[in-house]
């Protein structure tokens, strides 16, 4: 399902639309209580939530968070195909409620996957509290990895596309 659905990325107009698509797809294939897609804003050195679903989605959308703190920062340092999964996120010393928390949700399990393409980091996906006993399975990690891999290629292409010029 993920393989076929990711072909739709070819028809996305911009990064925000692609991230919204990916978050919606993850909501269907890897059910969790909250899902968010962050893009790195190099001008402000923040991760900005571009797409969010589930608990706290409206409160989170558009929020900018420091790129150097919390589990979000740890996840951003991971390489391609790496997934950070924590069964008890709050017990991890890197956990910061203000960065890794979700408004209105008691965060237990977290899954992070960086948007990385050819060594360049563009953002991070975050899923909170999986639907299977609140955890994330190995199969969940594989689905998230595949979707994120495809999304990363799209986001990277968008970053390197030249601006359209008016024809005179």
C-alpha positions as CSV (number, residue, x, y, z in Angstrom):
1,X,0.0,0.0,0.0
2,X,2.8,2.4,0.9
3,X,4.7,1.7,-2.3
4,X,1.6,2.5,-4.5
5,X,0.6,5.5,-2.4
6,X,4.0,7.1,-2.6
7,X,3.7,7.4,-6.3
8,X,1.2,10.2,-5.6
9,X,4.2,12.3,-4.4
10,X,5.0,12.8,-8.1
11,X,1.9,15.0,-8.3
12,X,2.4,17.1,-5.2
13,X,2.9,20.9,-5.8
14,X,5.1,21.7,-2.9
15,X,6.7,20.5,0.3
16,X,3.8,21.4,2.5
17,X,1.4,19.4,0.4
18,X,3.8,16.4,0.3
19,X,4.2,16.5,4.1
20,X,0.5,16.7,4.6
21,X,0.1,13.7,2.3
22,X,2.7,11.7,4.2
23,X,1.2,12.5,7.6
24,X,-2.2,11.4,6.4
25,X,-0.8,8.2,4.9
26,X,1.1,7.4,8.1
27,X,-2.1,8.0,10.0
28,X,-3.7,5.3,8.0
29,X,-0.8,2.8,7.8
30,X,0.8,3.3,11.2
31,X,-2.0,4.4,13.5
32,X,-0.9,6.6,16.4
33,X,-2.4,9.2,18.7
34,X,-0.5,12.0,17.1
35,X,1.7,12.4,14.0
36,X,3.7,15.5,12.9
37,X,6.1,16.5,10.1
38,X,8.7,19.1,10.9
39,X,10.8,21.0,8.3
40,X,14.1,22.5,9.3
41,X,14.1,26.3,8.9
42,X,17.8,27.1,8.4
43,X,17.2,30.9,8.8
44,X,15.8,30.5,12.3
45,X,17.5,27.2,13.3
46,X,14.1,25.8,14.2
47,X,12.0,22.8,13.3
48,X,8.6,24.1,12.1
49,X,5.6,21.8,12.2
50,X,4.2,21.9,8.7
51,X,1.7,19.0,9.0
52,X,0.0,17.4,12.0
53,X,-2.8,14.9,12.7
54,X,-4.3,13.5,15.8
55,X,-4.3,14.9,19.3
56,X,-3.0,18.4,19.5
57,X,-2.7,18.9,15.7
58,X,-4.4,22.3,15.6
59,X,-2.3,23.6,18.5
60,X,0.9,22.3,17.0
61,X,0.5,23.3,13.4
62,X,3.0,26.1,12.4
63,X,4.9,25.9,15.7
64,X,8.6,26.5,15.6
65,X,10.9,24.5,18.0
66,X,14.6,24.8,18.7
67,X,16.6,22.4,16.5
68,X,19.2,21.7,19.2
69,X,17.1,20.3,22.0
70,X,15.2,17.2,23.0
71,X,14.7,14.0,21.3
72,X,13.8,16.0,18.2
73,X,17.4,17.1,18.0
74,X,18.7,13.6,18.6
75,X,16.5,12.3,15.8
76,X,17.8,15.0,13.4
77,X,21.3,13.7,13.9
78,X,20.4,10.2,12.7
79,X,21.4,9.0,9.3
80,X,19.3,7.8,6.4
81,X,17.1,4.8,7.2
82,X,17.6,5.3,11.0
83,X,14.5,5.3,13.2
84,X,14.5,6.4,16.8
85,X,11.9,4.5,18.8
86,X,11.4,4.9,22.5
87,X,8.9,2.8,24.6
88,X,9.0,5.3,27.5
89,X,10.1,8.6,26.0
90,X,9.7,10.6,29.2
91,X,12.3,8.3,30.9
92,X,15.0,9.3,28.3
93,X,17.2,12.2,29.7
94,X,17.0,13.9,26.3
95,X,13.2,14.2,26.5
96,X,11.9,17.7,26.7
97,X,8.2,18.1,27.3
98,X,8.2,21.5,25.6
99,X,9.8,20.1,22.4
100,X,8.9,16.4,22.3
101,X,5.5,16.6,24.1
102,X,2.1,16.8,22.4
103,X,-0.6,19.1,23.8
104,X,-3.4,17.1,25.4
105,X,-1.5,13.8,25.2
106,X,0.3,11.7,27.8
107,X,3.3,10.9,25.6
108,X,4.7,7.4,26.2
109,X,6.1,5.9,23.0
110,X,7.7,8.1,20.4
111,X,9.0,7.2,16.9
112,X,11.2,9.7,15.0
113,X,12.5,9.4,11.5
114,X,14.6,12.2,10.0
115,X,14.0,13.4,6.4
116,X,17.5,12.8,5.1
117,X,18.5,12.5,1.4
118,X,22.2,12.1,0.3
119,X,23.4,13.2,3.7
120,X,21.4,16.4,3.9
121,X,18.8,16.7,6.7
122,X,15.5,18.5,5.8
123,X,13.2,17.7,8.7
124,X,11.8,15.0,11.0
125,X,8.6,12.9,11.3
126,X,7.3,12.2,14.7
127,X,4.6,9.6,15.8
128,X,3.4,9.4,19.4
129,X,1.8,6.5,21.1
130,X,1.3,3.7,18.6
131,X,-2.0,1.9,18.4
132,X,-0.6,-1.5,19.4
133,X,-0.5,-1.3,23.2
134,X,0.8,2.2,22.8
135,X,4.0,0.9,21.1
136,X,5.5,0.8,17.7
137,X,6.4,-2.5,16.0
138,X,9.2,-3.3,13.7
139,X,6.7,-3.4,10.9
140,X,5.7,0.1,11.8
141,X,9.3,1.3,11.6
142,X,9.7,-0.3,8.2
143,X,6.6,1.5,6.8
144,X,7.7,4.8,8.3
145,X,11.2,4.3,6.9
146,X,9.9,3.6,3.4
147,X,7.4,6.5,3.3
148,X,10.0,8.9,4.8
149,X,12.6,7.7,2.2
150,X,10.3,8.6,-0.6
151,X,9.3,11.9,1.0
152,X,12.9,12.8,1.5
153,X,13.6,12.5,-2.2
154,X,10.7,14.8,-3.0
155,X,11.7,17.4,-0.4
156,X,15.3,17.3,-1.6
157,X,14.2,17.8,-5.2
158,X,12.1,20.8,-4.1
159,X,15.1,22.3,-2.4
160,X,17.3,22.1,-5.6
161,X,14.7,23.1,-8.1
162,X,15.4,26.4,-9.8
163,X,12.8,29.2,-9.5
164,X,10.5,29.5,-12.5
165,X,11.4,32.5,-14.7
166,X,8.8,34.6,-16.6
167,X,8.9,34.2,-20.3
168,X,9.0,37.5,-22.2
